[in-house]
């Protein structure tokens, strides 16, 4: 049976840009924590030259009631090593980190809610630039098989032009690892202004844009992921799409199974021609 380490590190990283300088120093300490150091509030405050009140404010900003609750969650994380050569270990560790971050961040109720939401709108549009365009295309191909009326836009000009098709019966999904891709953010903002339902899939909480989308789906990101340092930059987003697809498939399952069967039969028929 597989298990994943539930860590608060991705929670810290997703809120990092919104932290004060003092809180960022606390965040850096826990992100790079060395096992064995005393983590009592008094010890940490002395070590970092911050007040215990700062530790409390930092914890509350991450959604905890206080430092004690944060520390309990942090200490619940465990790590292990595998005896592999450095190159193989780097790749596998990167995948493991993404899976653990996904496990830590995933909101199961949100996935159920979004799966049901897909059937409430006449048309779904997915925006993604660069590596995110691969995810947007995959979203279209996967969900079309289940009968969803979905299209994807992967260029700045296409996203701007698409606003003429967006209305209050549209669901618009933006994909941006940084949460700051200008074309995607602007596309969601304009769509929301036209009354569409909007969703952002990102590895960061960018509070200045939070009013542009109705739902924020946090995914597990890694540093340098956008330049494909070790693994494909689309991986975290594809994992989230797979989870959403699974929930969507099982929502009103009999109807979805029938549509999937029809799609596969049609594909097989074309291949035989």
C-alpha positions in Angstrom: 0.0 0.0 0.0 1.5 3.4 -1.1 1.6 6.2 1.4 2.7 9.8 1.0 4.2 12.2 3.5 1.7 15.0 4.3 3.8 18.0 4.6 3.0 21.7 5.5 5.9 22.8 3.2 3.7 23.3 0.1 1.3 25.3 2.3 4.2 27.5 3.3 5.4 27.8 -0.3 2.0 28.7 -1.7 1.6 31.6 0.7 5.3 32.7 0.6 4.8 35.8 -1.6 2.2 37.2 0.8 4.4 36.9 3.9 6.2 39.8 5.5 10.0 39.8 5.5 10.1 38.5 9.1 7.6 35.7 8.2 9.6 34.8 5.1 12.7 34.3 7.3 10.5 31.9 9.4 9.3 30.2 6.3 12.8 29.7 4.9 13.9 28.2 8.2 11.1 25.5 8.1 11.5 24.9 4.4 15.2 24.1 4.9 14.8 22.6 8.4 17.6 20.3 9.6 16.4 17.4 11.7 17.2 17.5 15.4 16.9 21.2 16.1 14.7 22.3 19.0 11.4 23.7 17.5 9.9 25.1 20.7 8.7 28.7 20.2 11.3 30.0 22.6 14.2 28.2 20.8 13.1 29.1 17.3 12.5 32.8 18.2 16.0 33.0 19.7 17.5 31.2 16.7 15.8 33.5 14.2 15.9 36.7 16.2 12.1 37.0 15.9 9.4 37.3 18.6 7.1 34.4 19.6 4.2 36.6 18.5 5.7 36.5 15.0 5.7 32.7 15.0 2.0 32.9 16.0 1.2 35.4 13.2 3.1 33.3 10.7 1.2 30.1 11.7 -2.2 31.9 11.5 -1.4 33.2 8.0 -1.0 29.6 6.9 -4.4 28.7 8.3 -3.4 27.3 11.7 -4.8 28.5 15.0 -1.4 29.1 16.4 2.3 28.0 16.4 1.5 24.9 18.4 -0.9 23.6 15.8 1.5 24.5 13.0 4.3 22.7 14.8 2.2 19.5 15.3 1.5 19.4 11.6 5.1 20.1 10.7 6.5 17.4 12.9 4.0 14.9 11.4 6.1 15.0 8.2 8.6 12.2 7.8 11.3 11.7 5.2 13.1 8.6 3.8 15.9 7.9 1.3 16.4 5.3 -1.3 19.7 3.7 -2.2 19.9 4.8 -5.9 22.5 6.7 -8.0 22.2 10.5 -7.8 20.6 11.0 -11.2 17.8 8.5 -10.8 17.2 9.7 -7.2 16.9 13.3 -8.4 14.2 12.5 -10.8 12.3 10.1 -8.5 12.6 12.6 -5.6 11.1 15.3 -7.8 8.1 13.2 -8.7 7.8 12.1 -5.0 7.8 15.8 -3.9 5.1 16.7 -6.4 2.9 13.8 -5.3 3.4 14.6 -1.6 2.6 18.3 -2.3 -0.5 17.3 -4.2 -1.5 15.1 -1.3 -1.0 17.9 1.1 -2.8 20.5 -0.9 -5.7 18.5 -2.5 -9.2 19.6 -1.4 -11.3 16.6 -2.1 -14.6 18.4 -1.6 -13.4 21.0 -4.1 -12.7 18.2 -6.7 -16.2 16.9 -6.2 -17.7 20.4 -6.5 -15.8 21.2 -9.7 -16.6 17.9 -11.3 -20.3 18.6 -10.8 -19.8 22.2 -11.9 -18.5 21.1 -15.3 -22.0 19.9 -16.3 -23.7 23.1 -15.2 -22.4 25.3 -18.0 -23.0 25.2 -21.7 -19.4 25.6 -22.7 -16.0 25.2 -21.0 -12.9 27.1 -22.1 -9.4 26.2 -20.9 -6.6 28.8 -21.1 -2.9 27.8 -21.0 0.2 29.4 -22.4 3.6 27.6 -23.0 3.9 24.3 -21.1 0.4 24.9 -19.7 -1.0 24.7 -23.2 -0.1 21.0 -23.2 -2.3 20.5 -20.1 -5.1 22.6 -21.6 -5.0 20.5 -24.8 -5.0 17.3 -22.7 -8.0 18.6 -20.7 -9.9 19.1 -23.9 -9.1 15.6 -25.3 -9.8 13.8 -22.0 -13.1 15.5 -21.2 -14.4 15.5 -24.8 -14.5 11.7 -24.6 -17.1 12.1 -21.9 -19.3 14.4 -24.0 -18.2 17.7 -22.4 -18.4 20.7 -24.7 -14.9 22.1 -24.2 -12.3 24.1 -26.1 -8.8 25.2 -25.2 -7.0 28.4 -26.1 -3.2 28.4 -26.1 -2.1 31.7 -27.6 -2.5 35.3 -26.3 -4.4 36.4 -29.3 -6.7 33.5 -29.2 -7.5 34.1 -25.5 -8.3 37.8 -26.2 -10.4 36.9 -29.2 -12.3 34.3 -27.3 -14.0 36.8 -25.0 -16.6 37.3 -27.7 -17.8 33.7 -27.1 -17.8 34.0 -23.3 -21.0 34.7 -21.4 -22.7 33.8 -18.1 -23.3 30.3 -19.3 -19.5 29.7 -19.7 -17.0 28.1 -17.4 -13.4 29.4 -17.9 -10.4 27.5 -16.5 -7.0 29.1 -16.4 -3.8 27.1 -16.0 -0.6 29.0 -14.8 2.0 27.4 -12.5 3.1 30.9 -11.3 -0.4 32.2 -11.1 0.9 35.3 -12.9 0.8 34.4 -16.6 -0.5 37.7 -18.0 -2.7 36.4 -20.8 -4.3 33.8 -18.6 -4.9 36.1 -15.7 -6.3 38.8 -18.0 -8.5 36.2 -19.7 -10.0 35.1 -16.4 -10.6 38.7 -15.3 -12.4 39.6 -18.5 -14.4 36.4 -18.4 -15.5 37.0 -14.9 -16.6 40.6 -15.8 -18.8 39.1 -18.4 -20.5 36.8 -15.8 -18.7 33.6 -16.5 -17.6 31.2 -13.8 -13.8 31.2 -13.5 -11.3 28.7 -12.1 -7.5 29.1 -11.7 -5.2 26.1 -11.5 -1.9 27.3 -10.0 1.0 26.5 -7.7 0.8 29.9 -6.0 -1.7 32.1 -4.2 -1.5 35.5 -5.8 -3.8 37.6 -3.7 -3.8 40.6 -6.0 -5.6 38.5 -8.6 -7.8 36.5 -6.3 -11.0 38.4 -7.3 -10.5 37.3 -10.9 -11.6 33.7 -10.2 -14.2 31.9 -8.2 -12.1 28.9 -7.4 -8.4 28.5 -6.8 -7.1 24.9 -7.3 -3.7 24.7 -5.7 -1.2 22.2 -7.2 2.2 21.0 -6.0 4.9 23.0 -7.7 8.7 22.8 -7.5 11.4 25.5 -8.0 12.7 25.6 -11.6 9.7 23.5 -12.8 8.9 26.0 -15.5 12.2 25.4 -17.2 11.9 21.6 -16.9 14.9 21.3 -14.6 14.4 17.6 -13.9 10.8 16.6 -14.7 8.2 17.8 -17.2 6.7 21.1 -16.0 3.2 19.9 -16.8 3.2 17.1 -14.3 1.6 18.8 -11.3 -1.2 20.2 -13.4 -1.8 16.8 -15.2 -2.1 15.1 -11.8 -4.8 17.5 -10.8 -6.6 17.1 -14.2 -6.5 13.3 -13.7 -8.1 13.6 -10.2 -10.8 16.0 -11.6 -11.4 13.6 -14.6 -11.9 10.7 -12.3 -14.4 12.5 -10.2 -16.2 13.8 -13.3 -16.3 10.2 -14.8 -17.9 8.9 -11.6 -20.4 11.8 -11.3 -23.6 10.6 -13.1 -21.4 7.6 -14.0 -23.9 5.7 -16.2 -24.3 8.6 -18.6 -20.6 9.2 -18.7 -19.8 5.5 -19.3 -22.2 5.5 -22.2 -20.7 8.6 -23.8 -17.2 7.2 -23.3 -18.2 3.9 -24.9 -19.7 5.7 -27.9 -16.5 7.8 -28.4 -14.2 4.8 -28.2 -16.5 2.8 -30.6 -16.3 5.7 -33.1 -12.5 6.0 -32.8 -12.1 2.2 -33.3 -14.4 2.4 -36.4 -12.3 5.1 -37.9 -9.1 3.1 -37.3 -10.6 0.1 -39.1 -11.6 2.2 -42.2 
